[in-house]
């Protein structure tokens, strides 16, 4: 665990908290044992728990893993009058960059830490949720790219896998953001000893950012649903066109097969012994094909 103190406010951050580390924190700050169990749990729902001398928060932030899938990172926070503790599994780039910034710059420590733990909590959460906008934008760009591929090419392309991948990411993002809206709204009305009244407007700004992200995801969801329907209709149209060509080919070949089958039998047939029998059969077959094609063209099937 790394620690940084400025003007009486201490920030503890642990990227891989062990049970021993958590028990030390419990003894030092008097945390409830159920909160320690929540920190040790692999999956905990987002929530805010209020106690006399601290707040315990669990919230999730979305990120894109190496396979391109949107997943969630869980962050546990203990907030007191003179401390803020962040616990998470693995390194989080936002926390690492902020930690380096505070270590290297006295002005940054004044900016983030001198206004109390509640304001520092706002700054952390503001960084986390502002960082979601590029992720939402990347999803929108993927949809735009697929639109160009789908509508700007005459070749038959199968985008179903890409569409379903984007659709899965949108569903994951929505499932992650939905409880965060409630969490931020709840935090505005918690014990004002930790989150002063003047900070309510700041947290409301975070809530507005989440609402904008939610609105963008709503639009993306409608776009990807419409694209899936369009893609399926387009594939169906292309398939029907291919089947129509194959059907016309089969129908025109059928009478030719009947004629050649008849004259291929080892029996006496009309004009079978005529010296120009071969050319007569060929001519009749050509006329039959031409007649069928003319009929199909008149019906608009070609």
Buried (B, 14 or more C-beta within 10 A) or exposed (E): BEEBEBEEBBBBBBBEBEEEBBEEBBEEBEBEEEBBEBBBEEEBEBBBBBBEEBBBBBBBBBBBEEEEEBEBBBBBBBBBEEBBBBBBBEEBEBBEEBBEBBEEEEEBBEBBBEBBBBBBBBBBBBBBBEBBEEBBEBBBEBBEEBBEBBEEEEEEBEBEEBBEBBBEBBBBBBEBBEBBBEBBBBBBEBBEBBBEEEBBEBBEEBBEBBEEBBEBBEEBBEBBEEBBEBBEEBBEEBEEEEEEEEEBEEEBEEBBEEBEEEBEEEEEEEEEEEEEBEEEBEEEBEEBBEEBBEEBEEEEEE
